[in-house]
């Protein structure tokens, strides 16, 4: 088993990635270019690895797709992550590019008292476009056009249902090789 390197400067680089994630959720559907990337992990985009190194620790449950043992061991070593068996149990769910999206309604949505105790999806994609939907709501000065290259069929309908549960629901970070875009549950999506 080969242990993979993470960030060269773990604290400073994780802080940079965390700022990108916050910016992505504060300005939904506006791609952010990641300023620093760790070495690639087999089975994951570098941007996904950067977010996992930044967001995971021993207190959160993560659900991962089938990944090489080296990748899982490296993530566990660098983050102390706790793997869960089902997406419904996870605080973070990784959806690899081309993998079907789990049923959003089945994931942790928080509660009226603690809406922050919900799941966040990390969804890998080939890229972004402006062809699929229009977003509005908190974080939008004006409506914004957006699209996900290779989006799962029915993704936007599921997202509209997710938004209907607001303030409950899940949030998502959409990830390419070098960019990420935020999709908070507060985003109002109109197809077409």
C-alpha positions in Angstrom: 0.0 0.0 0.0 1.3 3.4 -1.0 0.7 6.4 1.3 -0.1 9.4 -0.8 1.0 12.9 0.1 -1.6 15.6 1.0 -1.0 19.4 1.0 2.6 20.6 1.2 1.6 23.1 3.9 -1.5 21.4 5.5 -2.7 24.4 7.6 -2.2 27.2 5.1 -3.5 25.2 2.1 -6.5 23.8 4.0 -7.4 27.4 5.0 -7.2 28.5 1.3 -9.5 25.7 0.2 -11.9 26.4 3.0 -12.1 30.0 1.9 -12.9 28.8 -1.7 -15.7 26.5 -0.3 -17.2 29.4 1.7 -17.0 31.7 -1.3 -18.6 29.1 -3.5 -21.6 28.7 -1.1 -21.8 32.5 -0.5 -22.1 33.1 -4.3 -23.9 30.0 -5.5 -23.4 28.7 -9.0 -20.3 30.9 -9.6 -17.3 28.7 -10.2 -14.3 29.4 -8.0 -10.8 28.4 -9.3 -8.9 26.5 -6.6 -5.6 28.2 -5.9 -3.8 25.2 -4.5 -4.3 21.5 -5.2 -2.8 18.5 -3.5 -1.2 15.6 -5.5 -3.9 13.5 -7.2 -5.4 10.5 -5.4 -6.4 7.6 -7.6 -10.1 7.6 -8.2 -10.7 11.2 -7.2 -10.3 14.6 -8.8 -7.6 16.8 -7.2 -10.3 19.3 -6.2 -12.2 16.6 -4.4 -9.1 15.5 -2.6 -8.4 19.1 -1.6 -11.9 19.5 -0.1 -11.7 16.1 1.7 -8.4 17.0 3.3 -9.9 20.3 4.3 -13.4 19.3 5.6 -12.9 15.8 7.1 -11.9 14.9 10.6 -12.6 12.1 13.1 -16.0 13.7 14.1 -17.8 13.5 10.8 -19.0 10.5 8.8 -18.1 10.3 5.2 -19.5 8.0 2.5 -17.1 7.2 -0.4 -17.7 5.4 -3.7 -15.5 2.4 -4.4 -11.9 3.8 -4.3 -8.5 2.1 -4.4 -7.3 1.0 -1.0 -4.3 3.4 -1.2 -6.7 6.4 -1.6 -8.9 5.4 1.4 -5.8 4.7 3.6 -4.3 8.1 2.6 -7.5 10.0 3.4 -7.9 8.2 6.7 -4.2 8.9 7.6 -4.4 12.6 6.8 -7.9 13.3 8.1 -8.8 10.7 10.7 -12.1 10.3 8.7 -14.8 8.0 9.9 -16.3 5.9 7.0 -20.0 5.0 7.0 -21.7 2.2 5.1 -24.7 4.2 3.7 -25.1 7.7 2.2 -28.0 8.2 4.6 -25.6 8.0 7.6 -23.1 10.5 6.2 -22.2 14.1 6.9 -20.3 14.2 3.6 -21.1 12.2 0.5 -18.7 11.9 -2.4 -20.4 11.4 -5.8 -17.7 10.4 -8.3 -18.1 11.7 -11.9 -20.6 9.5 -13.7 -21.9 7.9 -10.6 -25.7 8.1 -10.0 -26.8 10.7 -7.5 -28.3 9.3 -4.2 -31.9 10.2 -3.5 -31.5 13.6 -1.9 -34.7 13.1 0.2 -33.0 10.1 1.9 -30.0 12.1 3.2 -29.5 13.9 6.5 -31.5 17.1 6.1 -31.1 18.6 9.6 -34.0 19.4 11.9 -36.0 22.5 12.8 -33.7 23.0 15.8 -30.5 22.1 14.1 -30.7 22.6 10.3 -26.9 22.7 10.2 -26.8 19.0 11.0 -27.4 18.1 7.4 -25.3 16.4 4.7 -23.1 18.0 2.2 -22.5 16.4 -1.2 -19.2 16.6 -3.0 -20.2 16.0 -6.6 -17.5 15.5 -9.3 -18.3 16.8 -12.8 -16.5 17.3 -16.1 -17.2 21.0 -16.1 -19.7 23.8 -15.9 -21.8 25.6 -18.5 -24.6 28.1 -18.5 -27.2 26.0 -20.4 -29.4 24.2 -17.9 -30.9 26.4 -15.1 -31.3 29.8 -13.7 -30.6 30.3 -10.0 -31.7 33.0 -7.7 -32.1 33.6 -3.9 -29.6 34.4 -1.2 -26.1 35.1 -2.6 -27.4 36.1 -6.0 -27.3 39.8 -6.9 -29.1 38.9 -10.1 -30.4 35.6 -11.5 -27.5 33.4 -12.7 -27.4 30.8 -15.5 -25.6 27.6 -14.7 -25.2 24.0 -15.8 -23.3 20.9 -14.9 -21.7 18.9 -17.7 -22.8 15.3 -17.4 -25.4 16.0 -14.6 -27.3 13.0 -13.5 -30.8 12.7 -15.1 -33.3 14.3 -12.8 -30.7 16.2 -10.8 -32.3 19.6 -11.1 -35.8 18.2 -10.2 -34.3 16.6 -7.1 -32.6 19.9 -6.3 -35.9 21.8 -6.6 -37.5 19.3 -4.2 -34.5 19.7 -1.8 -35.0 23.5 -1.9 -38.7 23.1 -1.1 -37.7 21.7 2.4 -35.7 24.8 3.2 -34.4 25.5 5.9 -33.9 21.8 5.9 -32.2 19.9 3.1 -28.7 19.2 1.8 -26.0 21.4 0.3 -23.6 20.6 -2.5 -20.2 21.5 -3.7 -19.7 20.7 -7.4 -16.1 19.9 -8.4 -14.1 19.8 -11.6 -10.4 19.2 -11.8 -9.5 22.8 -10.8 -12.8 24.5 -9.9 -15.7 24.2 -7.5 -19.2 25.8 -7.4 -21.6 25.9 -4.5 -25.2 24.9 -4.5 -26.7 25.6 -1.1 -30.2 24.4 -0.3 -31.4 28.0 -0.3 -30.8 28.3 -4.1 -34.0 28.7 -6.0 -33.7 26.8 -9.3 -35.7 27.3 -12.5 -35.1 24.9 -15.3 -34.9 26.1 -18.9 
